[in-house]
Amino acid sequence: MPFADQKYAYYAPVGAVISMYPTLARSARSGLQTLIGLAIGIAIGLGLGIGLLLAGVPSAVVVGLVAGFGMLLGGLRLLGVGGDWITLTALFVLLVGGGGAEDYSLSYLINVGFGILVGVVINLLVVPPLFLRKAAHKLTMLRDMVAHHMRELADAFAHGAQNDDDLRAATDRLAATAAAVRGEVQEANESRRGNPRSRGQGGQAEENYRRMRALERTVFFVRDLADVLLLIEQAESTGDVADGDLEGRARRQLVSAIERAAALVEAPVNSKGSRDLMVAADSAIDSLVHSLDEHAGGQPSEVANALAATVTIRRIIEASRPFVE
């Protein structure tokens, strides 16, 4: 490498490793952030470190000051992964560069920069993968998980289950899975940037985001539904409020509405029969409202929690409606 000492050439493969990320966009961004971090570290090592040593400051104090200052700057979120290299680079300049710190710093920066360039170019030439199908598969897994949990809620409510710890734990896992899947969708969208294989894939990426937003809303409503059903169960066990006495036809209609909504959530995008599932879910909600009206006898406050559950189920249906054929 021109302008670089050959004995420091081993830093070039280090730079290549630094720049290798699953997506081309992240490789380029991380490589640039790393170079900025290296430059800042070199400036600290040469300017602050060497300057203090020349001024007669004890080396132990200099190392501490350089490390501390590098850690402070490394915490800047704007630098991203580059912040991790500031302190390390500054210490390398002091401890490895020694009397030839300037030559070492230049060789270090040039070789790592060349390695990063090689890593990004190779990542482009081997045609980086797209993760759109993987993200779509993860969304389908989340969709099935949501539907399964809704059926668990319906079954527990139908049989008046009193032990709710398992249902609460399942609801928490649902939210955690949704957060993980969102990360998959974001990575899939990032994999399109600068990727030659991304041509004509915009529709898949947009559909993934639409499904993700709908499933996130559904997960939120399912958690809300679980809380409301638990309130009804608790009221029934204590007899404190009237809508704890949700028996007979009204209870069966509520369970049916949850099951019909779960079937709609589980339907693939634009699948045949999805419209029939939506009609069945809407019909179940209408029947539930009619049953609650009869149960309340003109006093909606007596079935307040059941009405809240009805509204939540309707919102779950509405979140799925855009994906019906």
N, C-alpha and C positions, 0 to 999 in steps of 0.2 A: 504494500500500500504506500502511495506517495505521502511524504510528510510524516510518516509514522515509523517508529522503531520496530524492526522485524521481531525482536524478542517479545513484543507484546501482542503478537498476531493471534494468540489464543483467545483474546477478547472478542474476535469476530464471531466464532461459533456461539459464544455467550449471547451476543446480540441477536443471532438467528433464533436461538431458543426463546429469548425474551419476546420476540415478535410473533411467535406461533400461537394463534388463538383459533377457536373453531370457526370464526367468521372473518372474512376479509376486512370488513369495516373495523372490527375490534382490533385486528392485527395492526392496521395502519394507525389507528388512534392510539393504541397502547405503545407502539413504537415511537411515535412523535412525543408522547408524554414522557417516555423513558429518556429520550434525548434531552428534553428540557430539564428533567431531573438531574441528569448527568452534568449538564452545563452549570446548573445552580450549585451542585456539589463541588465541582471543580473550582468555581468562583469562591466558595466558602473555604475550601482547602488552601487555595493559593492566596486569596486576599486576607482572610482572617487568620487561618492557621499559620502559614509561613510568615505573615507579617508579625504576628505575636511572638513567634520563635526568634525572629531577627531582632525583636525588641527586648529579648532576654527573659521573656515569660517562661516559667518552668513548663517542660513538655507535658507533664501530667495535667496541668491546668489548661493548657492549650487543647489537648485532646478532649477534655471534658467540655470546654466551651464550644468547640467545633461540633461535637456530637449533640450537645443540647440545642444549639442553634439550628442544626440540620433537622433535628426532630421537630422543632417548632414549625419550620417551613414545610416539612414533609406532611404535616397535618392539613395543609390546604387542599380542599376537595377538588379545586380546579386542576390540580396537577395529576389527579387520578393515580395510576400505578407508578408514575414518575416520582411521586413523593417518597416511595419506598427506597429509592436509589440515592437520595440526596445525602443522607448521613453516611452511608456505605462508601459512596464515591469520595466524599470529603476526607474520610479516614484513610482511604486508599492513597489519596494524594499525599497525605502526611506520612503514612507508615511505609508505603511501597515506593512512592516517588523519591522520597528522601532529598538528596542534593540535586537530583535532576527532575524535580517535580513538574516543571513546565513541559519538558519533553515527554515525560510520562503521561501527563494530562492530555496532551495533544494526541499522542498515540492511542491512548485509552478511548478518547472520544471518537476518533476516526475509525478505529477497528470495530467498536461496538456499533457505530452508525452504519458501517458497511454491512455488518452482520444483520442488522435490522432490515436494511434494504433487501438483502438476499432473502430473508425470511418472508417479507411481504410479496416479493416477486414470485417466489416459489409457490406461495399460497394462492397466488393468482393463476399461475401457469398450470397447476394441477387441477384447476377448475374446482373451486371450493364448493362444498355441498350446500344444498338448500335444506332447511329444516321445516318447511311448510307442511309436508305430509306427517312428519313426526308430531308437530304441534296439533294438527287436526286429529291424530290418533289420541293424543293426551286429552283433547277436548271431549272426544267421544267417551273416554274412560271416566272423565269427570261427570259427564251427562248421565252415564249409567249409574254412577255412584250416588248422584243426587236422587235419581228415581228410586233406587233401592232404599235409600234412607227415608224417603217419603212413605214408601210402603211399610217400612218398619214403624214409623210414627202412626200410620193408620192402624196397623195391627195392634200396637200397644194401646192405643186409645180405644179400639173396639173391645178389648178384653179388660179394660180398666187397670192396666199395669200400674203398680205403685212404686216399683223400684226404677227410678228414672236416671240413675247414674250412668248406665250404659248408653242411653239415648243422648245424654248430654255430651259424653265423650265422643260418640259418633258424630254429633253436630260440630264439635270442635275440630275433629279430623277433617270434616268436609271443608271447613273454612281454610285450614292449612293446605289441603290439596288444591283448592282453588287458587291460592297465592302461588303455589309452585307451578301450576299450569300457566298462570299469567306470565311467569318468567320464561316458560317454554315458548309462548306465543311471541313475546318480545324478542327473544333470541332468533326465532324464525324470521321475523320481519327484518332484523338486523342482517341476517345472512343474505338478504336480497341486494344489499347495497354494494355496487360495483361488481356484482356477480353476473357473468355472461349467461348463466343458466336461469336468471330471474325473468327473462323476457317472456311475456305472456302469462306470468304467474301472479299478476296483480289481483286477479279475481279471487284466487285462493287465499291470499294474504288478507284481503278485505273481509272475506267470509269468516276467517279465523277470528278476526277482531270482533266482528259482529256476534259470533257465537260466544266469545269470551265475555263480552259485556253482558249478554243475556244470561249466561250462566252465573256470573257474579251477582247479578240482581236476584236470580233464582235462589242461590245459596243464602243470600241475606234474608229473603222472604221465608225460606224453609226454616232458618234459625228462629225467625220471629214466630212462625207457626208452631214450632216445638214449644216455645215459651208460653204461647196462649193455651195450647192443649194441656200443658202442665198446670196452668192456672185453673182450668176447668176441672182437672182431676183433683187438685188440692181443695177446691171449693166443694166438690162432691164429697170428699172424705170428711171435711169439717162441718159441712152444712151451713156455712156462713152466709152464702149468697144464693139467690134463686137459681142462677144459671148453672149452679153445680148439679142441679137435678135434671141433667140433659139426658133423658132416657128415650127408649123406644125408637120411633121413626126418625126423630131429629138426629139422634146419635148415629143411626145407620146412614142417614143421608150425608152427614159430615164425613164419615169414614169413606163413603162412596166417592164423594167429591175429591178427597185427597188421592184416592186410588186412580180416578180418571185423570186428574192433573198429572200424576206420576207417569201414566201411560203416554200422555202428550209430551212431557219433557223427554221421555226416552225415545221418542220417534226420531229417526234420522232426518236430516234437512231435506225438505221437499219430497219426502217419501210418499209413495202411494198409500192411501189410507190415513195419512196424517190429518186430512180435513175431517174425516169421520171421527177421529179421536178428539179433535177440537170441538166439534159439535157435541160429542158426548160429554166433554168436560163442561161446556157451557150449560148443557141441559142439567147436569148434576148440580151446578151452582144454583140454577133457577129452582130446582126441586128443594134444595137445602134452604134457600131463603123462604120458600113457601112453608116448609115444615117449621122453621123458626118462628114465622109469623103466627102459625097455629099454636105453637108451644108457648109463645109469650102472651097470647091472648090480648094483643093490643098494647103490651107494655115492653117495648124494645129493651129497656134497661135491665129486664130480667134475663135477657140472653146476650148481654153486652160482650162477653168473651167469645161466645159462639159467633156473633156477628163479626168480631174482629178477625176470627179465624177465616170466615167467609171472604172478607176483603183480601186477606193475605193470599188465599188460594186463587182468587180472581187475578191478583197481580202476577202470580206464578204462570197462570194461563196466558196472560197478556205478554209476558216476557218470551213465551214460546211462539206466539201467533205469527211473527214475521217469518218463521221458518216452515210454515205450513204450505203445502203445495197450492 
